[in-house]
Amino acid sequence: DVKVTQSSRYLVKRTGEKVFLECVQDMDHENMFWYRQDPGLGLRLIYFSYDVKMKEKGDIPEGYSVSREKKERFSLILESASTNQTSMYLCASRSQGRYEQYFGPGTRLTVT
Amino acid sequence: DQQVKQNSPSLSVQEGRISILNCDYTNSMFDYFLWYKKYPAEGPTFLISISSIKDKNEDGRFTVFLNKSAKHLSLHIVPSQPGDSAVYFCAASAPGAGSYQLTFGKGTKLSVIP
């Protein structure tokens, strides 16, 4: 079974803090994704990476950056957290050439 | 511009009856469609998918129907069980460079009443 893990299930940060969200997958997947989920808005793509050290902007990249130094790990960085970044953050991975993405359990981030 | 629409935010169904979740799309380039199920405080899990070259795909109690001319797909769950209560997301993918991305609908919350 594919396993995608995220470093924290719940996180509370203050406005202006730098926040790191870590995601690790154990299935040697080439592609990895970061989404945020908000009520009434569904899942929105922030960034994705199709290979190590490669990254592409998704639909809502503003205020975020990413890092992929190793194939199994994809990090989402909030350079200066703001209250409108309070959300559920979901990481996903998939094998190149396949459509199905496999999701981690999510990190509920609250910025106060 | 919402390319994948799930117009019903919620749906209630009696246990044992059929649940029908609907999804409409506007981008005619979409060629692959997926359904995900999400429980609270968990990540979405892949449920079933269909390619645009088919009009039906079945997996146990779950069947997805695709009507390309109407740009409409539906997920049928028969019989519905209380454990099916979750939020269901429809997602679509386009070929080529767009194939990396899935475009998700906003979700439909299904409640199966015992």
gemmi code that builds the backbone of each chain (N, CA, C; Angstrom):
import gemmi

chains = {
    "A": [
        ("ASP", (0.835, -1.201, 0.000), (0.000, 0.000, 0.000), (0.872, 1.255, 0.000)),
        ("VAL", (0.411, 2.250, -0.752), (1.092, 3.533, -0.759), (0.918, 4.198, 0.588)),
        ("LYS", (2.007, 4.741, 1.101), (1.880, 5.470, 2.340), (2.462, 6.866, 2.153)),
        ("VAL", (1.626, 7.856, 2.456), (2.045, 9.246, 2.432), (1.861, 9.770, 3.846)),
        ("THR", (2.940, 10.257, 4.427), (2.853, 10.768, 5.791), (3.169, 12.256, 5.807)),
        ("GLN", (2.541, 12.941, 6.744), (2.762, 14.364, 6.927), (3.237, 14.591, 8.348)),
        ("SER", (4.140, 15.555, 8.511), (4.875, 15.689, 9.769), (3.984, 15.995, 10.964)),
        ("SER", (2.912, 16.732, 10.756), (2.045, 17.098, 11.883), (0.593, 16.943, 11.478)),
        ("ARG", (-0.250, 16.533, 12.395), (-1.688, 16.513, 12.114), (-2.319, 17.871, 12.431)),
        ("TYR", (-1.826, 18.502, 13.495), (-2.332, 19.809, 13.904), (-1.145, 20.716, 14.215)),
        ("LEU", (-1.298, 21.981, 13.801), (-0.222, 22.949, 14.003), (-0.840, 24.311, 14.276)),
        ("VAL", (-0.314, 25.011, 15.273), (-0.770, 26.371, 15.563), (0.447, 27.285, 15.499)),
        ("LYS", (0.367, 28.295, 14.665), (1.474, 29.227, 14.482), (0.960, 30.668, 14.602)),
        ("ARG", (1.904, 31.556, 14.855), (1.553, 32.968, 14.954), (1.791, 33.669, 13.620)),
        ("THR", (1.051, 34.728, 13.402), (1.227, 35.553, 12.207), (2.678, 36.002, 12.090)),
        ("GLY", (3.235, 35.859, 10.878), (4.604, 36.268, 10.623), (5.640, 35.178, 10.796)),
        ("GLU", (5.261, 34.060, 11.411), (6.208, 32.958, 11.592), (6.477, 32.246, 10.276)),
        ("LYS", (7.635, 31.655, 10.172), (7.958, 30.793, 9.031), (7.514, 29.375, 9.390)),
        ("VAL", (6.781, 28.752, 8.477), (6.184, 27.449, 8.767), (6.651, 26.426, 7.727)),
        ("PHE", (7.051, 25.260, 8.215), (7.465, 24.173, 7.326), (6.489, 23.005, 7.494)),
        ("LEU", (5.942, 22.556, 6.387), (5.121, 21.339, 6.396), (5.853, 20.293, 5.568)),
        ("GLU", (6.050, 19.127, 6.197), (6.825, 18.071, 5.544), (5.921, 16.938, 5.103)),
        ("CYS", (6.284, 16.356, 3.985), (5.535, 15.230, 3.433), (6.530, 14.187, 2.941)),
        ("VAL", (6.270, 12.934, 3.287), (7.137, 11.837, 2.853), (6.277, 10.721, 2.277)),
        ("GLN", (6.705, 10.192, 1.124), (6.011, 9.035, 0.549), (7.016, 7.888, 0.376)),
        ("ASP", (6.489, 6.669, 0.506), (7.385, 5.516, 0.526), (7.255, 4.631, -0.707)),
        ("MET", (6.644, 5.144, -1.776), (6.408, 4.292, -2.945), (7.220, 4.693, -4.161)),
        ("ASP", (8.267, 5.487, -3.947), (9.144, 5.852, -5.053), (8.400, 6.603, -6.158)),
        ("HIS", (7.389, 7.356, -5.776), (6.619, 8.120, -6.758), (7.407, 9.315, -7.259)),
        ("GLU", (7.290, 9.591, -8.560), (8.014, 10.715, -9.136), (7.346, 12.050, -8.821)),
        ("ASN", (6.011, 12.057, -8.813), (5.273, 13.318, -8.705), (4.723, 13.515, -7.301)),
        ("MET", (4.824, 14.740, -6.812), (4.249, 15.062, -5.500), (3.531, 16.409, -5.570)),
        ("PHE", (2.545, 16.573, -4.697), (1.624, 17.708, -4.782), (1.327, 18.254, -3.391)),
        ("TRP", (1.057, 19.554, -3.328), (0.511, 20.175, -2.126), (-0.800, 20.880, -2.480)),
        ("TYR", (-1.843, 20.561, -1.686), (-3.149, 21.179, -1.831), (-3.534, 21.827, -0.503)),
        ("ARG", (-4.493, 22.757, -0.596), (-5.189, 23.166, 0.601), (-6.679, 22.945, 0.385)),
        ("GLN", (-7.335, 22.571, 1.479), (-8.770, 22.330, 1.421), (-9.473, 23.284, 2.368)),
        ("ASP", (-10.418, 24.029, 1.838), (-11.205, 24.966, 2.628), (-12.686, 24.700, 2.396)),
        ("PRO", (-13.504, 24.896, 3.414), (-14.950, 24.625, 3.275), (-15.551, 25.392, 2.108)),
        ("GLY", (-16.282, 24.675, 1.282), (-16.951, 25.296, 0.144), (-16.059, 25.573, -1.054)),
        ("LEU", (-14.760, 25.305, -0.908), (-13.833, 25.594, -2.015), (-13.169, 24.333, -2.560)),
        ("GLY", (-13.372, 23.202, -1.934), (-12.777, 21.967, -2.431), (-11.273, 21.949, -2.227)),
        ("LEU", (-10.592, 21.184, -3.078), (-9.131, 21.074, -3.017), (-8.517, 21.977, -4.076)),
        ("ARG", (-7.601, 22.799, -3.654), (-6.931, 23.695, -4.587), (-5.434, 23.427, -4.569)),
        ("LEU", (-4.851, 23.327, -5.760), (-3.443, 22.967, -5.900), (-2.545, 24.171, -5.649)),
        ("ILE", (-1.584, 24.006, -4.750), (-0.661, 25.094, -4.422), (0.603, 24.982, -5.293)),
        ("TYR", (1.278, 23.860, -5.185), (2.488, 23.571, -5.965), (2.540, 22.078, -6.242)),
        ("PHE", (3.270, 21.718, -7.287), (3.572, 20.314, -7.479), (5.004, 20.169, -7.985)),
        ("SER", (5.487, 18.941, -7.895), (6.852, 18.635, -8.317), (6.813, 17.352, -9.136)),
        ("TYR", (7.301, 17.388, -10.351), (7.275, 16.178, -11.164), (8.569, 15.375, -11.037)),
        ("ASP", (9.583, 15.955, -10.371), (10.819, 15.214, -10.143), (11.644, 15.947, -9.094)),
        ("VAL", (12.708, 15.309, -8.643), (13.582, 15.931, -7.639), (14.089, 17.282, -8.158)),
        ("LYS", (14.037, 18.273, -7.283), (14.502, 19.639, -7.540), (13.649, 20.373, -8.573)),
        ("MET", (12.571, 19.750, -9.055), (11.681, 20.414, -10.008), (10.417, 20.832, -9.286)),
        ("LYS", (9.890, 21.989, -9.648), (8.649, 22.460, -9.034), (7.878, 23.291, -10.042)),
        ("GLU", (6.562, 23.247, -9.889), (5.675, 24.021, -10.747), (4.601, 24.655, -9.888)),
        ("LYS", (4.215, 25.864, -10.226), (3.126, 26.518, -9.510), (1.799, 25.877, -9.879)),
        ("GLY", (0.941, 25.795, -8.869), (-0.413, 25.353, -9.096), (-1.327, 26.546, -9.260)),
        ("ASP", (-2.534, 26.424, -8.744), (-3.527, 27.478, -8.921), (-3.397, 28.615, -7.919)),
        ("ILE", (-2.858, 28.331, -6.732), (-2.789, 29.355, -5.679), (-1.413, 29.360, -5.003)),
        ("PRO", (-0.337, 29.683, -5.712), (1.003, 29.600, -5.128), (1.417, 30.795, -4.258)),
        ("GLU", (0.639, 31.867, -4.308), (1.055, 33.094, -3.617), (1.163, 32.863, -2.114)),
        ("GLY", (2.307, 33.269, -1.562), (2.528, 33.140, -0.125), (3.171, 31.829, 0.274)),
        ("TYR", (3.426, 30.970, -0.713), (4.010, 29.653, -0.449), (5.251, 29.434, -1.304)),
        ("SER", (6.119, 28.564, -0.818), (7.201, 28.032, -1.627), (7.349, 26.555, -1.287)),
        ("VAL", (8.127, 25.842, -2.099), (8.296, 24.413, -1.885), (9.759, 24.030, -2.072)),
        ("SER", (10.066, 22.831, -1.581), (11.414, 22.297, -1.740), (11.324, 20.798, -1.933)),
        ("ARG", (12.087, 20.284, -2.910), (12.143, 18.831, -3.109), (13.593, 18.457, -3.395)),
        ("GLU", (14.297, 18.150, -2.338), (15.707, 17.780, -2.436), (15.899, 16.269, -2.594)),
        ("LYS", (14.937, 15.507, -2.114), (14.967, 14.050, -2.248), (13.658, 13.579, -2.839)),
        ("LYS", (13.708, 12.456, -3.520), (12.536, 11.978, -4.239), (11.352, 11.739, -3.307)),
        ("GLU", (11.606, 11.254, -2.110), (10.519, 10.855, -1.231), (9.954, 12.005, -0.396)),
        ("ARG", (10.565, 13.169, -0.425), (10.197, 14.237, 0.491), (9.869, 15.523, -0.261)),
        ("PHE", (8.739, 16.135, 0.130), (8.290, 17.376, -0.511), (7.838, 18.304, 0.596)),
        ("SER", (8.460, 19.464, 0.702), (8.168, 20.386, 1.787), (7.428, 21.611, 1.269)),
        ("LEU", (6.474, 22.051, 2.053), (5.742, 23.295, 1.784), (6.171, 24.319, 2.822)),
        ("ILE", (6.505, 25.515, 2.353), (7.020, 26.557, 3.242), (6.123, 27.782, 3.151)),
        ("LEU", (5.693, 28.249, 4.313), (4.989, 29.519, 4.419), (6.019, 30.502, 4.965)),
        ("GLU", (6.497, 31.404, 4.129), (7.603, 32.290, 4.511), (7.216, 33.199, 5.677)),
        ("SER", (5.990, 33.697, 5.646), (5.490, 34.574, 6.710), (3.996, 34.305, 6.843)),
        ("ALA", (3.672, 33.435, 7.783), (2.299, 32.955, 7.887), (1.309, 34.101, 8.134)),
        ("SER", (0.175, 33.975, 7.489), (-0.898, 34.952, 7.692), (-2.180, 34.210, 8.053)),
        ("THR", (-3.129, 34.928, 8.645), (-4.361, 34.273, 9.114), (-5.146, 33.646, 7.966)),
        ("ASN", (-5.040, 34.203, 6.756), (-5.785, 33.614, 5.635), (-5.136, 32.328, 5.110)),
        ("GLN", (-4.054, 31.912, 5.747), (-3.448, 30.625, 5.414), (-3.869, 29.528, 6.398)),
        ("THR", (-4.759, 29.876, 7.307), (-5.379, 28.863, 8.158), (-6.198, 27.939, 7.272)),
        ("SER", (-5.875, 26.645, 7.300), (-6.498, 25.717, 6.367), (-6.057, 24.290, 6.678)),
        ("MET", (-6.653, 23.342, 5.937), (-6.183, 21.958, 5.945), (-5.248, 21.798, 4.760)),
        ("TYR", (-4.023, 21.335, 5.015), (-3.042, 21.152, 3.949), (-2.863, 19.654, 3.687)),
        ("LEU", (-2.985, 19.306, 2.417), (-2.916, 17.911, 2.013), (-1.783, 17.704, 1.024)),
        ("CYS", (-0.977, 16.692, 1.299), (0.094, 16.298, 0.399), (-0.356, 15.052, -0.354)),
        ("ALA", (0.083, 14.917, -1.593), (-0.265, 13.737, -2.383), (0.935, 13.338, -3.237)),
        ("SER", (0.937, 12.089, -3.650), (1.975, 11.636, -4.576), (1.348, 10.718, -5.604)),
        ("ARG", (2.051, 10.558, -6.713), (1.564, 9.618, -7.718), (2.741, 9.171, -8.576)),
        ("SER", (2.553, 8.003, -9.180), (3.559, 7.470, -10.064), (3.438, 8.130, -11.433)),
        ("GLN", (4.544, 8.470, -12.032), (4.550, 9.076, -13.363), (3.762, 8.192, -14.331)),
        ("GLY", (2.856, 8.794, -15.079), (2.072, 8.041, -16.051), (0.752, 7.525, -15.508)),
        ("ARG", (0.555, 7.619, -14.213), (-0.715, 7.222, -13.605), (-1.505, 8.473, -13.244)),
        ("TYR", (-2.815, 8.324, -13.182), (-3.644, 9.469, -12.825), (-3.923, 9.550, -11.323)),
        ("GLU", (-4.004, 8.401, -10.662), (-4.424, 8.392, -9.263), (-3.367, 9.026, -8.380)),
        ("GLN", (-3.815, 9.960, -7.562), (-2.945, 10.550, -6.553), (-3.315, 9.953, -5.199)),
        ("TYR", (-2.305, 9.756, -4.386), (-2.511, 9.182, -3.055), (-2.182, 10.243, -2.017)),
        ("PHE", (-3.122, 10.437, -1.116), (-3.039, 11.560, -0.190), (-2.565, 11.145, 1.198)),
        ("GLY", (-1.888, 12.081, 1.858), (-1.580, 11.936, 3.265), (-2.778, 12.307, 4.116)),
        ("PRO", (-2.651, 12.208, 5.440), (-3.784, 12.464, 6.338), (-4.125, 13.938, 6.510)),
        ("GLY", (-3.217, 14.820, 6.079), (-3.500, 16.248, 6.195), (-2.902, 16.878, 7.441)),
        ("THR", (-2.621, 18.165, 7.348), (-2.191, 18.974, 8.491), (-3.168, 20.120, 8.629)),
        ("ARG", (-3.800, 20.177, 9.798), (-4.707, 21.295, 10.085), (-3.864, 22.410, 10.678)),
        ("LEU", (-3.638, 23.472, 9.890), (-2.824, 24.611, 10.327), (-3.721, 25.758, 10.742)),
        ("THR", (-3.477, 26.275, 11.924), (-4.167, 27.472, 12.402), (-3.134, 28.561, 12.613)),
        ("VAL", (-3.369, 29.709, 11.994), (-2.475, 30.859, 12.167), (-3.227, 31.922, 12.963)),
        ("THR", (-2.676, 32.287, 14.108), (-3.374, 33.247, 14.984), (-2.671, 34.604, 15.006)),
    ],
    "B": [
        ("ASP", (-13.130, 30.528, -12.753), (-13.932, 29.685, -13.634), (-13.843, 28.241, -13.139)),
        ("GLN", (-14.965, 27.718, -12.681), (-14.957, 26.391, -12.103), (-15.140, 25.369, -13.207)),
        ("GLN", (-14.149, 24.551, -13.449), (-14.204, 23.606, -14.550), (-14.861, 22.286, -14.171)),
        ("VAL", (-14.889, 21.980, -12.888), (-15.542, 20.763, -12.402), (-16.534, 21.188, -11.332)),
        ("LYS", (-17.788, 20.845, -11.553), (-18.835, 21.329, -10.659), (-19.596, 20.173, -10.027)),
        ("GLN", (-19.735, 20.252, -8.738), (-20.608, 19.344, -8.009), (-21.678, 20.230, -7.396)),
        ("ASN", (-22.828, 20.250, -8.004), (-23.831, 21.251, -7.671), (-24.611, 20.952, -6.397)),
        ("SER", (-24.517, 19.726, -5.910), (-25.217, 19.400, -4.672), (-24.209, 19.346, -3.532)),
        ("PRO", (-24.275, 20.297, -2.605), (-23.321, 20.272, -1.484), (-23.552, 19.090, -0.541)),
        ("SER", (-24.794, 18.604, -0.508), (-25.083, 17.503, 0.411), (-26.181, 16.614, -0.154)),
        ("LEU", (-26.209, 15.390, 0.373), (-27.183, 14.392, -0.067), (-27.434, 13.439, 1.095)),
        ("SER", (-28.703, 13.155, 1.355), (-29.058, 12.180, 2.395), (-29.794, 11.016, 1.758)),
        ("VAL", (-29.400, 9.804, 2.152), (-29.976, 8.591, 1.561), (-30.200, 7.578, 2.675)),
        ("GLN", (-31.263, 6.807, 2.548), (-31.518, 5.744, 3.513), (-30.569, 4.569, 3.251)),
        ("GLU", (-30.154, 3.926, 4.321), (-29.334, 2.722, 4.198), (-30.029, 1.700, 3.302)),
        ("GLY", (-29.236, 1.093, 2.412), (-29.787, 0.081, 1.515), (-30.269, 0.624, 0.181)),
        ("ARG", (-30.499, 1.943, 0.118), (-30.960, 2.543, -1.135), (-29.764, 2.969, -1.979)),
        ("ILE", (-30.063, 3.471, -3.173), (-29.008, 3.923, -4.071), (-28.629, 5.376, -3.778)),
        ("SER", (-27.325, 5.642, -3.784), (-26.831, 7.023, -3.711), (-26.324, 7.395, -5.097)),
        ("ILE", (-26.724, 8.556, -5.577), (-26.254, 9.041, -6.878), (-25.633, 10.412, -6.679)),
        ("LEU", (-24.335, 10.488, -6.938), (-23.613, 11.755, -6.814), (-23.255, 12.223, -8.224)),
        ("ASN", (-23.507, 13.487, -8.476), (-23.340, 14.027, -9.828), (-22.183, 15.012, -9.933)),
        ("CYS", (-21.673, 15.098, -11.148), (-20.533, 15.972, -11.420), (-20.626, 16.436, -12.867)),
        ("ASP", (-20.465, 17.724, -13.090), (-20.458, 18.285, -14.439), (-19.115, 18.955, -14.698)),
        ("TYR", (-18.684, 18.954, -15.927), (-17.425, 19.611, -16.259), (-17.599, 20.460, -17.510)),
        ("THR", (-16.740, 21.446, -17.650), (-16.853, 22.370, -18.782), (-15.695, 22.222, -19.773)),
        ("ASN", (-14.576, 21.683, -19.334), (-13.398, 21.593, -20.196), (-13.477, 20.326, -21.046)),
        ("SER", (-13.669, 20.484, -22.336), (-13.817, 19.324, -23.213), (-12.496, 18.570, -23.401)),
        ("MET", (-11.398, 19.118, -22.897), (-10.099, 18.433, -22.996), (-9.927, 17.355, -21.921)),
        ("PHE", (-10.746, 17.395, -20.895), (-10.632, 16.374, -19.851), (-10.848, 14.993, -20.452)),
        ("ASP", (-9.952, 14.062, -20.122), (-10.089, 12.719, -20.695), (-10.026, 11.609, -19.654)),
        ("TYR", (-9.931, 11.983, -18.387), (-9.891, 10.968, -17.340), (-10.519, 11.566, -16.102)),
        ("PHE", (-11.350, 10.747, -15.435), (-12.124, 11.253, -14.311), (-12.002, 10.306, -13.126)),
        ("LEU", (-11.959, 10.886, -11.943), (-11.765, 10.094, -10.735), (-12.751, 10.552, -9.666)),
        ("TRP", (-13.075, 9.626, -8.781), (-13.852, 9.951, -7.585), (-13.008, 9.614, -6.357)),
        ("TYR", (-13.046, 10.537, -5.400), (-12.372, 10.345, -4.137), (-13.399, 10.454, -3.019)),
        ("LYS", (-13.110, 9.734, -1.927), (-13.934, 9.796, -0.727), (-13.086, 10.363, 0.393)),
        ("LYS", (-13.677, 11.249, 1.194), (-12.925, 11.843, 2.287), (-13.733, 11.818, 3.575)),
        ("TYR", (-13.139, 11.185, 4.599), (-13.701, 11.245, 5.942), (-13.113, 12.460, 6.661)),
        ("PRO", (-13.826, 12.996, 7.669), (-13.287, 14.128, 8.426), (-11.916, 13.807, 9.021)),
        ("ALA", (-11.028, 14.764, 8.999), (-9.687, 14.652, 9.586), (-8.833, 13.571, 8.922)),
        ("GLU", (-9.198, 13.155, 7.713), (-8.361, 12.226, 6.955), (-8.135, 12.781, 5.554)),
        ("GLY", (-7.113, 12.277, 4.873), (-6.918, 12.659, 3.494), (-7.889, 11.932, 2.582)),
        ("PRO", (-8.140, 12.475, 1.388), (-9.016, 11.782, 0.431), (-8.422, 10.439, 0.019)),
        ("THR", (-9.293, 9.481, -0.216), (-8.848, 8.178, -0.720), (-9.478, 7.934, -2.086)),
        ("PHE", (-8.683, 7.417, -2.980), (-9.143, 7.132, -4.333), (-10.196, 6.038, -4.309)),
        ("LEU", (-11.269, 6.240, -5.074), (-12.387, 5.307, -5.067), (-12.515, 4.563, -6.392)),
        ("ILE", (-12.683, 5.299, -7.462), (-12.921, 4.691, -8.762), (-12.644, 5.729, -9.834)),
        ("SER", (-12.322, 5.274, -11.027), (-12.020, 6.211, -12.111), (-12.611, 5.705, -13.424)),
        ("ILE", (-12.596, 6.583, -14.420), (-13.079, 6.204, -15.739), (-12.350, 7.025, -16.800)),
        ("SER", (-11.991, 6.356, -17.857), (-11.390, 7.022, -19.006), (-12.490, 7.498, -19.942)),
        ("SER", (-12.191, 8.520, -20.715), (-13.206, 9.071, -21.622), (-13.558, 8.135, -22.777)),
        ("ILE", (-12.788, 7.049, -22.944), (-13.129, 6.099, -24.009), (-14.197, 5.113, -23.545)),
        ("LYS", (-14.555, 5.186, -22.251), (-15.592, 4.315, -21.707), (-16.776, 5.148, -21.271)),
        ("ASP", (-17.914, 4.478, -21.084), (-19.051, 5.188, -20.524), (-19.488, 4.616, -19.178)),
        ("LYS", (-18.824, 3.564, -18.738), (-19.183, 2.948, -17.460), (-17.987, 2.198, -16.906)),
        ("ASN", (-17.836, 2.294, -15.588), (-16.836, 1.472, -14.909), (-17.401, 1.071, -13.562)),
        ("GLU", (-17.222, -0.201, -13.228), (-17.857, -0.758, -12.043), (-16.820, -1.388, -11.131)),
        ("ASP", (-16.996, -1.190, -9.822), (-16.116, -1.824, -8.847), (-16.941, -2.106, -7.592)),
        ("GLY", (-17.423, -3.327, -7.516), (-18.233, -3.693, -6.354), (-19.521, -2.894, -6.295)),
        ("ARG", (-19.729, -2.207, -5.184), (-20.953, -1.405, -5.016), (-20.890, -0.065, -5.741)),
        ("PHE", (-19.757, 0.265, -6.304), (-19.547, 1.582, -6.908), (-19.495, 1.481, -8.432)),
        ("THR", (-20.282, 2.347, -9.077), (-20.286, 2.419, -10.531), (-20.199, 3.882, -10.939)),
        ("VAL", (-19.326, 4.176, -11.879), (-19.242, 5.539, -12.415), (-19.725, 5.504, -13.865)),
        ("PHE", (-20.582, 6.464, -14.201), (-21.110, 6.612, -15.555), (-20.603, 7.925, -16.129)),
        ("LEU", (-20.233, 7.882, -17.406), (-19.753, 9.086, -18.077), (-20.592, 9.354, -19.311)),
        ("ASN", (-21.118, 10.566, -19.419), (-21.850, 11.014, -20.592), (-21.071, 12.180, -21.187)),
        ("LYS", (-20.239, 11.881, -22.188), (-19.343, 12.894, -22.736), (-20.091, 14.009, -23.441)),
        ("SER", (-21.154, 13.668, -24.118), (-21.882, 14.704, -24.865), (-22.494, 15.720, -23.912)),
        ("ALA", (-22.888, 15.253, -22.726), (-23.470, 16.151, -21.734), (-22.421, 16.702, -20.780)),
        ("LYS", (-21.190, 16.229, -20.897), (-20.099, 16.586, -19.987), (-20.550, 16.344, -18.536)),
        ("HIS", (-20.991, 15.144, -18.307), (-21.585, 14.804, -17.015), (-21.123, 13.413, -16.601)),
        ("LEU", (-20.775, 13.283, -15.331), (-20.536, 11.947, -14.799), (-21.242, 11.794, -13.469)),
        ("SER", (-21.492, 10.544, -13.119), (-22.185, 10.276, -11.871), (-21.581, 9.049, -11.212)),
        ("LEU", (-21.657, 9.043, -9.906), (-21.206, 7.913, -9.094), (-22.429, 7.303, -8.436)),
        ("HIS", (-22.626, 6.003, -8.661), (-23.731, 5.290, -8.049), (-23.186, 4.356, -6.974)),
        ("ILE", (-23.805, 4.375, -5.815), (-23.419, 3.481, -4.733), (-24.646, 2.653, -4.381)),
        ("VAL", (-24.531, 1.329, -4.587), (-25.657, 0.444, -4.331), (-25.173, -0.856, -3.679)),
        ("PRO", (-25.722, -1.278, -2.537), (-26.587, -0.484, -1.682), (-25.758, 0.455, -0.816)),
        ("SER", (-26.329, 1.559, -0.421), (-25.616, 2.507, 0.432), (-25.522, 1.967, 1.856)),
        ("GLN", (-24.383, 2.241, 2.485), (-24.143, 1.781, 3.857), (-23.756, 2.981, 4.717)),
        ("PRO", (-24.010, 2.922, 6.015), (-23.641, 4.057, 6.887), (-22.161, 4.435, 6.780)),
        ("GLY", (-21.286, 3.459, 6.551), (-19.855, 3.743, 6.392), (-19.519, 4.523, 5.130)),
        ("ASP", (-20.490, 4.650, 4.237), (-20.282, 5.458, 3.023), (-20.442, 6.951, 3.304)),
        ("SER", (-20.916, 7.293, 4.480), (-21.094, 8.705, 4.828), (-19.736, 9.398, 4.835)),
        ("ALA", (-19.577, 10.365, 3.944), (-18.282, 11.029, 3.737), (-18.512, 12.156, 2.736)),
        ("VAL", (-17.467, 12.915, 2.460), (-17.508, 13.894, 1.371), (-16.884, 13.245, 0.137)),
        ("TYR", (-17.578, 13.353, -0.983), (-17.113, 12.765, -2.235), (-16.693, 13.874, -3.195)),
        ("PHE", (-15.470, 13.734, -3.700), (-14.936, 14.702, -4.652), (-14.818, 14.056, -6.026)),
        ("CYS", (-15.262, 14.776, -7.014), (-15.052, 14.416, -8.407), (-13.791, 15.147, -8.864)),
        ("ALA", (-12.969, 14.500, -9.700), (-11.753, 15.139, -10.205), (-11.568, 14.774, -11.668)),
        ("ALA", (-10.890, 15.654, -12.396), (-10.692, 15.422, -13.825), (-9.277, 15.795, -14.225)),
        ("SER", (-8.809, 15.135, -15.290), (-7.461, 15.373, -15.793), (-7.485, 15.545, -17.297)),
        ("ALA", (-6.629, 16.437, -17.786), (-6.494, 16.651, -19.222), (-5.205, 15.989, -19.691)),
        ("PRO", (-5.087, 15.683, -20.975), (-3.868, 15.038, -21.468), (-2.714, 16.023, -21.600)),
        ("GLY", (-1.545, 15.488, -21.888), (-0.372, 16.314, -22.115), (0.130, 16.946, -20.837)),
        ("ALA", (0.549, 18.186, -20.942), (1.113, 18.892, -19.788), (0.116, 18.985, -18.654)),
        ("GLY", (-1.155, 19.005, -18.991), (-2.173, 19.101, -17.943), (-2.385, 17.817, -17.179)),
        ("SER", (-1.761, 16.735, -17.639), (-2.026, 15.453, -17.002), (-1.429, 15.369, -15.604)),
        ("TYR", (-0.518, 16.274, -15.264), (0.012, 16.256, -13.899), (-1.049, 16.686, -12.890)),
        ("GLN", (-1.962, 17.504, -13.323), (-2.882, 18.111, -12.383), (-4.248, 17.452, -12.420)),
        ("LEU", (-4.852, 17.366, -11.265), (-6.246, 17.004, -11.147), (-7.018, 18.256, -10.783)),
        ("THR", (-8.130, 18.476, -11.452), (-9.017, 19.574, -11.105), (-10.177, 18.988, -10.332)),
        ("PHE", (-10.359, 19.457, -9.107), (-11.366, 18.892, -8.212), (-12.623, 19.747, -8.177)),
        ("GLY", (-13.750, 19.077, -7.982), (-14.975, 19.769, -7.633), (-14.948, 20.137, -6.157)),
        ("LYS", (-16.001, 20.815, -5.701), (-16.031, 21.284, -4.318), (-16.515, 20.222, -3.348)),
        ("GLY", (-17.017, 19.127, -3.878), (-17.402, 18.026, -3.013), (-18.892, 17.975, -2.711)),
        ("THR", (-19.373, 16.765, -2.458), (-20.752, 16.524, -2.005), (-20.686, 15.677, -0.741)),
        ("LYS", (-21.330, 16.169, 0.301), (-21.351, 15.427, 1.561), (-22.510, 14.445, 1.555)),
        ("LEU", (-22.183, 13.165, 1.586), (-23.201, 12.116, 1.601), (-23.435, 11.647, 3.028)),
        ("SER", (-24.692, 11.611, 3.411), (-25.080, 11.063, 4.713), (-25.992, 9.875, 4.457)),
        ("VAL", (-25.585, 8.709, 4.937), (-26.400, 7.509, 4.802), (-27.041, 7.236, 6.152)),
        ("ILE", (-28.351, 7.279, 6.153), (-29.112, 7.193, 7.402), (-29.493, 5.747, 7.680)),
        ("PRO", (-29.110, 5.243, 8.875), (-29.431, 3.830, 9.196), (-30.942, 3.597, 9.293)),
    ],
}
model = gemmi.Model(1)
for chain_id, residues in chains.items():
    chain = gemmi.Chain(chain_id)
    for i, (resn, *xyz) in enumerate(residues, 1):
        res = gemmi.Residue()
        res.name, res.seqid = resn, gemmi.SeqId(i, " ")
        for name, pos in zip(("N", "CA", "C"), xyz):
            atom = gemmi.Atom()
            atom.name, atom.element = name, gemmi.Element(name[0])
            atom.pos, atom.b_iso = gemmi.Position(*pos), 0.0
            res.add_atom(atom)
        chain.add_residue(res)
    model.add_chain(chain)
structure = gemmi.Structure()
structure.add_model(model)
structure.setup_entities()
